[in-house]
């Protein structure tokens, strides 16, 4: 079952969304600084894992390895897409690495 909710309100520039360029195309999405935490055999570690969530229709078929340049907001900069995680609601979260 897919959602039929109109999510456009979340992707308006100047409100919630940041503007970026993905594979030469301007896209809008939500930036999350993210924090990853892991433990192995009693040892722990953590670090940032920035993410960019946008409508799945704006994501190329193979996004991994492509460059995402966030052009607005506090996370502005160049990132390499480590992986793309689509969900059943029509959104995809891109996990980013500093370029």
C-alpha positions, -999 to +999 in steps of 0.1 A: +000+000+000+014+034-009+007+067+006-013+093-014-003+122+009+009+154-008+044+160+006+051+191-015+048+214+015+079+198+030+100+205+000+094+243-004+126+264-005+128+288+024+106+267+047+118+232+055+138+222+024+174+230+012+183+233-024+209+210-040+222+198-073+221+161-080+235+147-113+231+182-129+195+186-118+182+210-091+164+192-063+150+201-029+152+180+002+155+178+039+190+177+055+196+157+086+230+159+103+225+124+116+244+105+142+255+069+140+264+049+170+279+014+170+292-010+196+313-041+190+325-064+218+322-037+245+338-009+224+317+019+210+321+046+185+301+072+168+301+099+142+281+120+119+262+105+090+246+133+070+214+124+051+193+142+024+157+131+020+139+140-012+111+127-034+120+094-050+110+107-084+140+131-083+166+103-076+184+087-105+181+049-109+217+045-097+225+073-072+254+057-054+287+074-062+271+105-077+278+139-063+252+159-044+260+196-039+239+213-013+237+249-023+218+264+007+216+261+044+241+252+071+250+219+054+260+236+021+289+217+004+298+188-018+289+152-008+293+118-024+262+095-022+271+064-002+237+047-006+201+055-014+173+041+007+138+044-008+108+039+014+073+029+006+060+065+009+077+079-022+107+094-004+144+084-007+170+091+019+205+096+006+233+087+030+262+111+023+300+113+027+320+145+025+335+148-010 
